[in-house]
Amino acid sequence: MSEQQQDVIFRKASLIRLILMDVDGVLTDGKVYFVPDGHGGLFETKCFDTQDGLAFHWLHAAGIGTGVISGRKSPVVEERARQGHFTYVYQGYLEKIPIVEEILKLSGLRPEEVAYIGDDLTDIVVMRRVGLAVAPANARPEVKLVADAVTEAVGGHGAVRELAEWVLKARGFWSDILRKYEVMEDQSAGYAR
């Protein structure tokens, strides 16, 4: 990312008060696993990144909301959202614009105060309506073209963590997080201000 792009992302990230995201391909690597449930049926599960999970706790502590809008319904997403202190959980919605409009109304936030990270075509319409649009490295090429930024990490492997760090740095919370874990700021990799 060029220095000019970093400046634009930093400026946009400094306004963010809510991070919304897709699930499959963003919070996960996009794979869905069906395993026997022990009663002759199948149970669906997914794999989540623990570094993303830690970022959710930091965002929550900083007062920055989080939420998912997913086309699939899954109990494991509900549990991940509970553990991550998500503010909004909407599952089973391929048409995401009405959900975004509802969230904006409920939260009282302006579109420029919302970031969204998505990886597929259904996410583009949301990305065009928020202040900071981000795509994970594994996103479809069409999504990357619309995004303000593309993470180095792929979905399910820290892409949301990258976005969270951009926002936390831009909002002035990162130095306190580093001090809490006794990390010197010059040891912190990535985009810093």
The 8 nearest C-alpha neighbors of each residue, nearest first, counted from 0:
[[1, 4, 5, 2, 3, 148, 149, 190],
 [2, 0, 4, 3, 5, 6, 7, 8],
 [1, 3, 5, 4, 6, 0, 7, 190],
 [2, 4, 6, 1, 5, 7, 0, 8],
 [5, 3, 7, 1, 6, 2, 0, 8],
 [6, 4, 2, 8, 3, 7, 9, 1],
 [5, 7, 9, 3, 4, 8, 10, 2],
 [8, 6, 4, 10, 9, 5, 11, 3],
 [7, 9, 5, 11, 10, 6, 12, 4],
 [10, 8, 12, 6, 7, 11, 169, 5],
 [11, 9, 7, 13, 8, 12, 6, 14],
 [10, 12, 8, 13, 9, 14, 131, 7],
 [13, 11, 166, 9, 15, 14, 10, 169],
 [12, 14, 169, 170, 10, 11, 15, 9],
 [15, 13, 112, 12, 11, 16, 111, 10],
 [16, 14, 112, 12, 113, 13, 17, 114],
 [15, 17, 63, 112, 113, 64, 14, 18],
 [18, 16, 64, 113, 63, 65, 15, 114],
 [19, 17, 114, 65, 115, 113, 64, 66],
 [20, 18, 66, 115, 67, 65, 114, 17],
 [21, 19, 67, 116, 115, 117, 68, 66],
 [20, 22, 117, 68, 69, 67, 25, 23],
 [21, 23, 26, 25, 69, 24, 27, 20],
 [24, 22, 29, 27, 25, 26, 21, 28],
 [23, 25, 29, 28, 154, 27, 118, 22],
 [26, 24, 154, 22, 27, 23, 155, 21],
 [27, 25, 155, 22, 154, 23, 47, 24],
 [155, 28, 26, 24, 23, 29, 25, 47],
 [27, 29, 155, 24, 154, 30, 23, 25],
 [30, 28, 24, 23, 27, 31, 25, 154],
 [29, 31, 28, 32, 45, 27, 23, 24],
 [30, 32, 45, 44, 29, 33, 43, 23],
 [33, 31, 44, 43, 45, 34, 30, 42],
 [34, 32, 43, 42, 41, 44, 31, 35],
 [33, 35, 42, 41, 32, 36, 43, 44],
 [36, 34, 41, 37, 40, 42, 39, 33],
 [35, 37, 41, 42, 40, 38, 34, 39],
 [36, 38, 35, 39, 40, 41, 34, 42],
 [39, 37, 36, 40, 35, 41, 42, 34],
 [40, 38, 37, 36, 35, 41, 42, 34],
 [41, 39, 36, 38, 35, 42, 37, 34],
 [40, 42, 35, 36, 34, 33, 43, 39],
 [41, 43, 34, 36, 33, 35, 44, 40],
 [44, 42, 33, 32, 34, 41, 31, 45],
 [43, 45, 32, 31, 75, 33, 42, 46],
 [44, 46, 31, 32, 47, 30, 27, 43],
 [45, 47, 27, 48, 44, 155, 28, 30],
 [48, 46, 27, 155, 26, 49, 45, 51],
 [47, 49, 51, 155, 50, 156, 157, 52],
 [48, 50, 52, 51, 53, 47, 157, 156],
 [51, 49, 53, 52, 48, 157, 160, 54],
 [52, 50, 160, 54, 49, 48, 53, 157],
 [53, 51, 49, 55, 50, 54, 83, 48],
 [52, 54, 50, 56, 55, 51, 49, 57],
 [53, 55, 57, 51, 52, 56, 160, 58],
 [56, 54, 58, 52, 83, 53, 57, 59],
 [55, 57, 59, 53, 54, 58, 83, 60],
 [58, 56, 54, 60, 59, 55, 61, 53],
 [59, 57, 63, 61, 55, 60, 56, 54],
 [58, 60, 56, 62, 61, 57, 63, 55],
 [59, 61, 57, 58, 62, 56, 63, 55],
 [62, 60, 58, 59, 63, 57, 172, 167],
 [63, 61, 59, 60, 64, 58, 16, 57],
 [64, 62, 16, 58, 17, 61, 59, 65],
 [65, 63, 17, 86, 18, 16, 62, 59],
 [66, 64, 18, 85, 86, 17, 19, 87],
 [65, 67, 87, 19, 85, 86, 88, 20],
 [68, 66, 20, 88, 19, 21, 89, 69],
 [67, 69, 89, 21, 90, 20, 88, 66],
 [70, 68, 90, 21, 71, 22, 92, 91],
 [69, 71, 91, 92, 93, 90, 72, 68],
 [72, 70, 91, 69, 90, 73, 92, 93],
 [73, 71, 90, 91, 70, 74, 69, 76],
 [72, 74, 75, 76, 71, 77, 43, 90],
 [73, 75, 77, 76, 78, 72, 43, 44],
 [76, 74, 78, 77, 73, 79, 44, 45],
 [77, 75, 79, 78, 74, 73, 80, 72],
 [78, 76, 74, 80, 75, 79, 81, 73],
 [77, 79, 81, 75, 80, 76, 82, 74],
 [80, 78, 76, 82, 81, 77, 83, 75],
 [79, 81, 85, 83, 77, 78, 82, 76],
 [82, 80, 78, 84, 83, 79, 77, 85],
 [81, 83, 79, 80, 84, 78, 85, 52],
 [82, 84, 80, 55, 81, 85, 79, 56],
 [85, 83, 81, 82, 80, 86, 59, 55],
 [86, 84, 65, 80, 66, 83, 87, 81],
 [85, 87, 65, 66, 64, 84, 88, 80],
 [88, 86, 66, 85, 67, 89, 65, 102],
 [87, 89, 67, 66, 68, 90, 86, 85],
 [90, 88, 68, 67, 69, 87, 91, 92],
 [91, 89, 69, 72, 92, 71, 68, 70],
 [90, 92, 70, 71, 72, 69, 93, 89],
 [93, 91, 70, 94, 90, 69, 95, 68],
 [92, 94, 70, 95, 91, 121, 69, 71],
 [95, 93, 92, 96, 97, 121, 98, 70],
 [94, 96, 98, 97, 93, 92, 99, 125],
 [95, 97, 99, 98, 94, 100, 125, 124],
 [98, 96, 100, 99, 95, 101, 94, 102],
 [99, 97, 101, 95, 96, 100, 102, 89],
 [98, 100, 102, 96, 101, 97, 103, 95],
 [99, 101, 97, 103, 98, 102, 96, 104],
 [102, 100, 98, 104, 99, 103, 105, 97],
 [101, 103, 99, 105, 104, 100, 106, 98],
 [104, 102, 100, 106, 108, 101, 105, 107],
 [103, 105, 101, 107, 102, 106, 100, 108],
 [106, 104, 102, 103, 107, 101, 108, 100],
 [107, 105, 103, 108, 104, 102, 101, 109],
 [106, 108, 104, 103, 105, 109, 102, 110],
 [109, 107, 106, 103, 112, 110, 104, 113],
 [108, 110, 112, 111, 103, 107, 113, 129],
 [111, 109, 129, 112, 113, 130, 128, 108],
 [130, 110, 112, 109, 113, 129, 14, 131],
 [113, 111, 15, 14, 110, 16, 109, 130],
 [112, 114, 17, 15, 110, 111, 129, 130],
 [115, 113, 131, 18, 130, 132, 129, 19],
 [114, 116, 19, 132, 20, 18, 133, 126],
 [117, 115, 133, 20, 134, 132, 21, 19],
 [118, 116, 21, 122, 134, 20, 119, 25],
 [117, 119, 138, 134, 139, 24, 135, 142],
 [120, 118, 121, 122, 139, 138, 117, 142],
 [119, 121, 122, 123, 142, 141, 118, 139],
 [122, 120, 119, 123, 124, 93, 94, 95],
 [123, 121, 120, 117, 125, 119, 124, 126],
 [122, 124, 126, 125, 120, 121, 142, 127],
 [125, 123, 127, 126, 122, 121, 128, 96],
 [124, 126, 128, 127, 123, 122, 96, 129],
 [125, 127, 132, 123, 128, 124, 129, 115],
 [126, 128, 125, 124, 129, 123, 132, 145],
 [129, 127, 125, 126, 110, 124, 130, 111],
 [130, 128, 110, 113, 111, 131, 126, 114],
 [111, 129, 131, 113, 110, 114, 112, 11],
 [130, 132, 114, 129, 11, 147, 115, 133],
 [131, 133, 146, 126, 147, 115, 114, 116],
 [134, 132, 116, 146, 148, 149, 147, 115],
 [133, 135, 149, 117, 116, 118, 143, 146],
 [134, 136, 150, 153, 137, 138, 149, 158],
 [135, 137, 153, 150, 138, 152, 151, 149],
 [136, 138, 153, 135, 154, 139, 118, 24],
 [139, 137, 118, 135, 136, 134, 119, 142],
 [138, 140, 142, 141, 119, 118, 143, 137],
 [141, 139, 143, 142, 138, 144, 137, 119],
 [142, 140, 144, 139, 143, 145, 120, 119],
 [143, 141, 139, 145, 144, 140, 123, 138],
 [142, 144, 146, 140, 145, 141, 134, 138],
 [143, 145, 141, 142, 146, 140, 147, 139],
 [146, 144, 142, 143, 147, 141, 123, 126],
 [147, 145, 132, 133, 143, 148, 144, 134],
 [146, 148, 132, 133, 131, 145, 8, 149],
 [149, 147, 133, 146, 134, 150, 132, 8],
 [150, 148, 134, 135, 133, 136, 143, 151],
 [151, 149, 135, 152, 136, 158, 134, 148],
 [150, 152, 136, 149, 153, 158, 135, 161],
 [153, 151, 158, 150, 136, 157, 156, 135],
 [152, 154, 136, 137, 135, 158, 156, 155],
 [155, 153, 25, 24, 28, 158, 156, 27],
 [27, 154, 156, 28, 26, 48, 47, 25],
 [155, 157, 154, 153, 48, 158, 152, 28],
 [156, 158, 160, 159, 51, 152, 155, 50],
 [159, 157, 152, 161, 154, 160, 153, 135],
 [158, 160, 162, 161, 157, 51, 163, 26],
 [161, 159, 51, 157, 163, 158, 162, 54],
 [162, 160, 164, 158, 159, 163, 165, 157],
 [161, 163, 165, 159, 164, 160, 166, 158],
 [162, 164, 160, 166, 161, 165, 167, 159],
 [163, 165, 167, 161, 166, 162, 168, 160],
 [166, 164, 162, 168, 163, 167, 169, 161],
 [165, 167, 12, 169, 163, 164, 168, 170],
 [166, 168, 164, 172, 170, 173, 169, 165],
 [169, 167, 173, 171, 165, 166, 170, 172],
 [168, 170, 13, 166, 171, 9, 167, 12],
 [169, 171, 13, 167, 168, 172, 166, 12],
 [172, 170, 168, 169, 173, 167, 174, 13],
 [173, 171, 167, 175, 174, 168, 170, 176],
 [174, 172, 168, 176, 167, 175, 171, 177],
 [173, 175, 177, 176, 172, 178, 184, 171],
 [176, 174, 178, 177, 173, 172, 179, 171],
 [177, 175, 173, 179, 174, 178, 172, 180],
 [176, 178, 182, 174, 180, 179, 175, 181],
 [179, 177, 181, 175, 180, 176, 182, 174],
 [178, 180, 176, 177, 181, 175, 182, 174],
 [179, 181, 177, 178, 182, 176, 175, 183],
 [182, 180, 178, 179, 177, 183, 176, 184],
 [183, 181, 177, 180, 178, 184, 186, 187],
 [182, 184, 186, 185, 181, 177, 187, 178],
 [185, 183, 187, 186, 182, 177, 174, 178],
 [184, 186, 187, 183, 188, 182, 191, 177],
 [187, 185, 183, 184, 188, 182, 177, 189],
 [188, 186, 184, 185, 189, 183, 182, 191],
 [189, 187, 186, 190, 185, 191, 184, 164],
 [190, 188, 191, 187, 161, 164, 165, 186],
 [189, 191, 188, 165, 192, 5, 168, 164],
 [190, 192, 189, 168, 165, 188, 187, 169],
 [191, 168, 190, 169, 9, 171, 173, 165]]
